[in-house]
Amino acid sequence: MRLAVSLSGTNLARASDYNQRIVLQAIRLSGETTRIALAQQTGLTPPTIANITTRLEDMGLVAQLGRKHGGRGQPALRLAIHPEGAFAIGLNVDRDHITLVTLDLAGDVRSRVTREVRFALPEDVVSIIAEELGGLLAAGGVDPGRVLGVGVARPDDLGGIALPHKPAGYERWSAVDFAQLLKDVLPWPVHVDNDAAAAALGEAQGVGGQDRASFFYVLITAGLGGGPVIDGSYYRGARLRSGEIGLLPDPAGPFPGALVQDTVSLSAIEERLEQAGRSLERLDDLLALDPVMATTVDQWIADATRALTAPLVAVTCLLDPDAILIGGRLPVPLIERLSARIEAALAQVPMPVRVPVQPAQMASDAPAIGAAILPFLDQLLPSDAILMQAGRAPAV
């Protein structure tokens, strides 16, 4: 129950648009469905459903699969998403890599490319996109005329956070306008969001196959971020900085004044390996049977579990989520080990509820995939903001 509501009103056009988005999302999440089932699922009248689905077919977003036989009366017409009806591009800019993906309307990744580049500067990102975009679109069978836009996922304070080996000039990212930076290489509307928020939005939109109304997403990258999804909506907070789990203090961390991300991040693992005389060329090297590598990883998992336990106790008690999801660029076996260790640690803490800790369904590309959801949310899929006439800022 909302104790306060937005004072922004709506009109018939926005209400109609919202209903269309709801129906499209229902079809998208169902795999295939019928108009009768849509009316039952959405509460809209059969004539309204008929009008909306006809319009979606005319737009090329929904396709007919023939009739469903076996029941009484007239066989029902089966409907499904037309995956190639719309596409979006997702870009993840982080301190250790650049990832590009293309996503279709069904939520399937059509193509991807990752460059393992440490501390790429703005001009480096533009050059990488210029080199890779043509091949990316061709590999995914993406019609540029059907691309709705580009979503960009990046960490907050991309250029400002102190990390090992950060080069001079990297602070320039703090002043970058992504729409201006990318306008010559990505000629579509640009939507920018925090990387953990994008990853959580991707899970919330069913890209990973999850079906949860509320969860907390922990994203382990070069830094550490978090994303709270409550009742199906991403909660951003008053200053749009919710979920900053990595910036909580870690009293038992590696140095005085340490933050949780100084222990729980890929940067922290790399620093430990350097101290042990090892370098990390590829993330899969973390699975190597080399004794030094294995010992370092084992100790990191133990320390990461310790550092995350208290923050996730707070998340559990304050938000009561359906699940805590662990995602990021770690190899999946390590995410599985860390999730199990954290769940076991939380089980030892007296709390009113127990929350499962599980690997997120989306893999290392989660921020890029989630970013690609942003243009769909802006133009086709439902969100509370669609009904509001005031306070909406267009993509640029």
C-alpha positions as CSV (number, residue, x, y, z in Angstrom):
1,M,0.0,0.0,0.0
2,R,1.3,3.4,-0.9
3,L,1.0,6.0,1.9
4,A,1.5,8.8,-0.6
5,V,0.9,9.0,-4.3
6,S,2.3,11.1,-7.1
7,L,0.4,14.2,-7.8
8,S,1.1,13.8,-11.5
9,G,-2.1,13.0,-13.3
10,T,-2.7,11.0,-16.5
11,N,-5.0,11.2,-19.5
12,L,-6.7,8.7,-21.8
13,A,-3.8,8.6,-24.2
14,R,-1.3,7.6,-21.4
15,A,-3.8,5.2,-19.9
16,S,-4.3,3.6,-23.3
17,D,-0.5,3.4,-23.9
18,Y,0.0,1.8,-20.5
19,N,-2.7,-0.8,-21.2
20,Q,-0.9,-1.6,-24.5
21,R,2.4,-2.0,-22.6
22,I,0.8,-4.3,-20.0
23,V,-0.6,-6.5,-22.7
24,L,2.7,-6.6,-24.6
25,Q,4.5,-7.6,-21.4
26,A,2.0,-10.3,-20.6
27,I,2.5,-11.8,-24.1
28,R,6.3,-11.5,-23.7
29,L,6.4,-13.3,-20.4
30,S,3.9,-16.0,-21.4
31,G,5.8,-17.4,-24.3
32,E,2.5,-17.9,-26.1
33,T,-1.0,-17.0,-25.0
34,T,-4.6,-16.2,-26.2
35,R,-6.8,-13.2,-26.1
36,I,-9.1,-14.9,-23.6
37,A,-6.1,-15.6,-21.3
38,L,-4.9,-12.0,-21.7
39,A,-8.3,-10.7,-20.6
40,Q,-8.3,-12.9,-17.6
41,Q,-4.7,-12.0,-16.7
42,T,-4.9,-8.3,-17.2
43,G,-8.5,-7.6,-16.2
44,L,-9.1,-5.7,-19.5
45,T,-12.3,-6.4,-21.5
46,P,-12.2,-8.8,-24.4
47,P,-12.9,-6.0,-26.9
48,T,-10.0,-3.9,-25.5
49,I,-7.7,-6.9,-25.7
50,A,-8.8,-7.5,-29.3
51,N,-8.1,-3.9,-30.2
52,I,-4.7,-3.8,-28.5
53,T,-3.4,-7.1,-29.9
54,T,-4.5,-6.1,-33.4
55,R,-2.6,-2.9,-33.0
56,L,0.5,-4.8,-31.7
57,E,0.3,-7.1,-34.7
58,D,0.1,-4.1,-37.1
59,M,3.2,-2.7,-35.4
60,G,5.1,-6.0,-36.0
61,L,5.5,-6.7,-32.3
62,V,3.2,-9.7,-32.0
63,A,2.7,-12.6,-34.3
64,Q,-0.1,-15.1,-34.7
65,L,0.8,-18.8,-34.2
66,G,-2.4,-20.3,-35.4
67,R,-5.4,-21.6,-33.4
68,K,-5.4,-23.6,-30.2
69,H,-7.5,-26.7,-30.8
70,G,-8.8,-29.2,-28.3
71,G,-11.2,-27.1,-26.2
72,R,-14.9,-26.3,-26.6
73,G,-16.2,-23.8,-29.1
74,Q,-14.2,-21.7,-31.5
75,P,-10.5,-22.5,-31.3
76,A,-8.6,-19.7,-29.7
77,L,-6.0,-17.7,-31.6
78,R,-2.5,-18.2,-30.2
79,L,-0.3,-15.1,-29.9
80,A,3.4,-14.7,-29.3
81,I,6.0,-12.0,-29.3
82,H,7.7,-11.3,-32.7
83,P,11.3,-11.3,-31.5
84,E,12.5,-9.3,-34.5
85,G,9.8,-6.6,-34.0
86,A,12.2,-4.5,-32.0
87,F,15.8,-4.5,-30.9
88,A,18.0,-2.6,-28.5
89,I,21.7,-2.2,-27.8
90,G,23.3,-2.5,-24.4
91,L,26.6,-1.0,-23.5
92,N,28.5,-1.7,-20.3
93,V,31.4,0.6,-19.5
94,D,33.5,-0.5,-16.6
95,R,37.0,-0.1,-15.3
96,D,38.2,-3.4,-16.6
97,H,36.1,-4.1,-19.7
98,I,33.7,-2.8,-22.4
99,T,30.8,-5.0,-23.4
100,L,28.2,-4.5,-26.2
101,V,25.1,-6.7,-26.7
102,T,22.1,-6.7,-28.9
103,L,18.8,-7.8,-27.4
104,D,15.5,-8.6,-29.2
105,L,12.0,-8.0,-28.0
106,A,11.7,-11.5,-26.6
107,G,14.7,-10.7,-24.3
108,D,17.2,-13.0,-26.1
109,V,20.8,-11.8,-26.6
110,R,21.4,-11.8,-30.4
111,S,25.1,-10.9,-30.3
112,R,27.8,-9.8,-27.9
113,V,31.3,-8.6,-27.9
114,T,33.6,-7.8,-24.9
115,R,36.9,-6.0,-24.9
116,E,39.0,-6.7,-21.8
117,V,40.4,-3.1,-21.5
118,R,41.6,-1.7,-18.2
119,F,40.5,1.9,-17.5
120,A,39.4,2.7,-21.0
121,L,39.2,6.5,-21.6
122,P,36.1,8.1,-23.3
123,E,37.8,8.2,-26.7
124,D,38.8,4.5,-26.3
125,V,35.2,3.5,-25.9
126,V,34.1,5.5,-29.0
127,S,36.8,3.7,-31.0
128,I,35.8,0.3,-29.8
129,I,32.2,0.9,-30.6
130,A,33.1,2.2,-34.1
131,E,35.1,-0.9,-34.7
132,E,32.6,-3.5,-33.4
133,L,29.1,-2.1,-34.1
134,G,28.8,-3.3,-37.7
135,G,29.8,-6.8,-36.9
136,L,27.7,-6.9,-33.8
137,L,24.5,-5.9,-35.7
138,A,25.3,-8.4,-38.6
139,A,26.0,-11.3,-36.2
140,G,22.7,-10.7,-34.4
141,G,20.7,-10.3,-37.6
142,V,19.6,-6.9,-36.3
143,D,17.8,-4.5,-38.5
144,P,19.1,-1.0,-37.6
145,G,15.7,0.5,-38.5
146,R,14.1,-1.6,-35.7
147,V,16.6,-0.5,-33.0
148,L,14.7,1.5,-30.4
149,G,17.7,2.9,-28.6
150,V,20.9,2.3,-26.7
151,G,21.1,1.6,-23.0
152,V,24.4,2.4,-21.2
153,A,25.3,0.8,-17.8
154,R,28.2,2.3,-15.9
155,P,29.2,2.4,-12.2
156,D,28.3,5.5,-10.3
157,D,31.4,7.7,-9.8
158,L,33.1,5.9,-12.7
159,G,36.1,8.2,-12.8
160,G,36.1,9.1,-9.1
161,I,36.5,5.9,-7.1
162,A,40.0,5.1,-6.0
163,L,41.1,1.8,-7.4
164,P,44.5,0.2,-7.9
165,H,46.4,1.2,-11.1
166,K,43.8,3.9,-12.0
167,P,45.7,6.0,-14.6
168,A,46.0,9.8,-14.7
169,G,43.1,11.4,-16.6
170,Y,40.6,8.7,-15.8
171,E,38.7,11.3,-13.7
172,R,37.5,12.7,-17.0
173,W,34.7,10.2,-16.9
174,S,33.1,12.2,-14.2
175,A,32.2,15.0,-16.6
176,V,31.2,12.9,-19.6
177,D,27.8,13.2,-21.2
178,F,27.2,9.8,-22.7
179,A,24.7,11.0,-25.3
180,Q,27.2,13.6,-26.6
181,L,30.0,11.1,-26.4
182,L,28.2,8.4,-28.4
183,K,26.1,10.5,-30.9
184,D,28.4,9.9,-33.9
185,V,28.7,6.1,-33.4
186,L,25.3,5.2,-32.0
187,P,22.6,7.2,-33.8
188,W,19.8,6.2,-31.5
189,P,18.3,7.6,-28.3
190,V,20.7,7.0,-25.4
191,H,19.5,5.9,-21.9
192,V,22.1,5.8,-19.0
193,D,21.8,4.0,-15.7
194,N,23.9,2.6,-12.9
195,D,25.3,-0.9,-13.7
196,A,23.8,-2.6,-10.7
197,A,20.5,-1.0,-11.4
198,A,20.6,-2.2,-15.0
199,A,21.5,-5.7,-13.9
200,A,18.6,-5.8,-11.4
201,L,16.2,-4.3,-14.0
202,G,17.1,-7.1,-16.4
203,E,16.3,-9.7,-13.8
204,A,13.1,-7.9,-12.9
205,Q,12.0,-7.9,-16.5
206,G,12.3,-11.6,-16.8
207,V,15.4,-11.6,-19.0
208,G,17.0,-14.2,-16.7
209,G,13.8,-16.3,-16.3
210,Q,13.3,-15.3,-12.7
211,D,9.8,-14.8,-11.3
212,R,10.3,-12.8,-8.2
213,A,8.5,-9.6,-7.1
214,S,11.2,-8.4,-4.7
215,F,14.9,-9.1,-4.5
216,F,18.3,-7.5,-3.8
217,Y,20.9,-7.8,-6.5
218,V,24.6,-7.9,-5.5
219,L,26.8,-7.0,-8.5
220,I,30.5,-7.9,-8.3
221,T,32.7,-6.2,-10.9
222,A,35.8,-4.0,-10.6
223,G,33.8,-2.5,-7.7
224,L,30.7,-3.6,-5.9
225,G,27.1,-2.5,-6.3
226,G,23.7,-3.4,-5.3
227,G,20.2,-3.1,-6.6
228,P,16.9,-3.3,-4.7
229,V,13.7,-4.4,-6.6
230,I,10.6,-4.0,-4.5
231,D,7.2,-5.3,-5.7
232,G,8.5,-5.5,-9.3
233,S,9.9,-1.9,-9.4
234,Y,13.5,-0.8,-9.0
235,Y,13.8,1.5,-5.9
236,R,16.2,4.3,-6.6
237,G,16.0,6.4,-3.4
238,A,15.6,10.1,-2.9
239,R,19.0,10.9,-4.5
240,L,19.1,8.0,-6.9
241,R,21.9,6.2,-5.0
242,S,20.1,3.3,-3.4
243,G,21.8,-0.1,-3.1
244,E,25.4,1.3,-2.6
245,I,26.4,-1.8,-0.6
246,G,30.0,-1.5,-1.7
247,L,30.4,1.9,0.0
248,L,29.5,0.6,3.4
249,P,32.4,0.4,5.9
250,D,34.2,-2.9,6.4
251,P,35.8,-2.6,9.9
252,A,37.8,-5.8,9.4
253,G,38.9,-4.8,5.9
254,P,42.4,-4.8,4.5
255,F,43.3,-1.3,5.8
256,P,41.8,1.3,8.2
257,G,38.7,3.0,6.7
258,A,38.2,0.2,4.2
259,L,34.9,-0.2,2.4
260,V,33.1,-3.4,1.6
261,Q,34.2,-3.2,-2.0
262,D,37.8,-3.0,-0.9
263,T,37.3,-6.7,0.0
264,V,34.5,-7.8,-2.3
265,S,35.4,-6.9,-5.9
266,L,37.5,-8.1,-8.8
267,S,40.0,-5.4,-8.1
268,A,40.5,-6.8,-4.6
269,I,41.1,-10.3,-6.0
270,E,43.6,-9.0,-8.5
271,E,45.5,-7.0,-5.8
272,R,45.7,-10.2,-3.6
273,L,47.0,-12.2,-6.6
274,E,49.7,-9.5,-7.3
275,Q,50.8,-9.7,-3.7
276,A,51.1,-13.5,-4.1
277,G,53.2,-13.1,-7.3
278,R,50.4,-13.9,-9.8
279,S,48.7,-12.0,-12.5
280,L,45.1,-12.4,-13.7
281,E,45.0,-12.5,-17.5
282,R,41.5,-13.9,-17.9
283,L,38.8,-14.3,-15.3
284,D,38.6,-18.0,-15.9
285,D,42.1,-18.2,-14.5
286,L,40.5,-17.9,-11.1
287,L,39.4,-21.6,-11.6
288,A,42.9,-22.8,-12.1
289,L,44.2,-25.6,-9.9
290,D,47.5,-23.8,-9.3
291,P,47.9,-23.9,-5.5
292,V,48.7,-20.2,-5.1
293,M,45.7,-19.2,-7.2
294,A,43.4,-21.7,-5.4
295,T,44.5,-20.6,-2.0
296,T,44.1,-16.9,-2.8
297,V,40.6,-17.5,-4.2
298,D,39.5,-19.6,-1.2
299,Q,40.7,-16.9,1.2
300,W,38.9,-14.2,-0.8
301,I,35.6,-16.1,-0.7
302,A,36.0,-16.4,3.1
303,D,36.7,-12.7,3.5
304,A,34.0,-11.7,1.0
305,T,31.5,-13.8,3.0
306,R,32.5,-12.1,6.2
307,A,32.3,-8.6,4.6
308,L,28.9,-9.2,3.1
309,T,27.2,-10.9,6.0
310,A,26.4,-7.8,8.1
311,P,25.2,-5.7,5.1
312,L,23.0,-8.5,3.9
313,V,21.5,-9.0,7.4
314,A,20.5,-5.4,7.2
315,V,19.0,-5.9,3.7
316,T,17.1,-8.9,4.9
317,C,15.7,-7.2,7.9
318,L,14.9,-3.9,6.2
319,L,13.6,-5.1,2.8
320,D,12.4,-8.7,3.4
321,P,13.2,-9.6,-0.2
322,D,12.2,-12.9,-1.8
323,A,15.9,-13.6,-2.6
324,I,19.4,-12.1,-2.6
325,L,21.0,-12.6,-6.0
326,I,24.7,-12.6,-6.6
327,G,25.9,-11.7,-10.1
328,G,28.8,-10.1,-11.9
329,R,31.9,-11.1,-13.9
330,L,33.2,-13.9,-11.6
331,P,33.1,-17.3,-13.2
332,V,29.8,-19.0,-12.4
333,P,31.4,-21.8,-10.2
334,L,32.8,-19.0,-7.9
335,I,29.5,-17.2,-7.8
336,E,27.8,-20.5,-6.8
337,R,30.4,-21.1,-4.0
338,L,30.1,-17.5,-2.7
339,S,26.3,-17.7,-2.7
340,A,26.3,-20.9,-0.7
341,R,28.8,-19.6,1.8
342,I,26.8,-16.4,2.3
343,E,23.5,-18.3,2.7
344,A,25.2,-20.5,5.3
345,A,26.6,-17.5,7.2
346,L,23.2,-15.7,7.2
347,A,21.6,-18.9,8.6
348,Q,23.8,-18.5,11.7
349,V,22.4,-15.0,12.4
350,P,19.1,-14.7,14.4
351,M,16.6,-13.0,12.1
352,P,12.9,-13.0,11.7
353,V,13.0,-14.4,8.2
354,R,15.4,-16.6,6.1
355,V,16.1,-15.4,2.6
356,P,17.7,-17.7,-0.1
357,V,21.0,-16.4,-1.5
358,Q,21.3,-17.6,-5.1
359,P,23.4,-16.9,-8.3
360,A,21.7,-14.4,-10.6
361,Q,20.3,-16.0,-13.8
362,M,22.1,-13.5,-16.0
363,A,25.8,-14.1,-16.3
364,S,28.7,-11.7,-16.6
365,D,26.9,-9.6,-19.2
366,A,24.1,-8.7,-16.8
367,P,24.7,-4.9,-16.8
368,A,24.9,-4.7,-20.6
369,I,21.8,-6.9,-21.0
370,G,20.0,-4.9,-18.4
371,A,21.0,-1.7,-20.1
372,A,19.5,-3.0,-23.3
373,I,16.2,-3.3,-21.5
374,L,16.1,0.5,-20.9
375,P,14.9,1.5,-24.4
376,F,12.2,-1.2,-24.3
377,L,11.0,0.3,-20.9
378,D,11.0,3.8,-22.4
379,Q,9.0,2.9,-25.5
380,L,7.2,-0.5,-25.1
381,L,7.2,-2.1,-21.7
382,P,5.3,-1.0,-18.5
383,S,6.5,1.2,-15.8
384,D,4.8,3.5,-13.2
385,A,6.3,6.6,-14.9
386,I,4.3,6.0,-18.1
387,L,1.1,7.2,-16.4
388,M,2.6,10.4,-15.1
389,Q,2.4,13.5,-17.2
390,A,4.8,15.6,-15.0
391,G,8.4,15.1,-14.3
392,R,9.3,12.8,-17.2
393,A,12.6,13.5,-18.9
394,P,13.0,12.2,-22.5
395,A,15.9,10.1,-23.6
396,V,18.6,12.1,-25.4
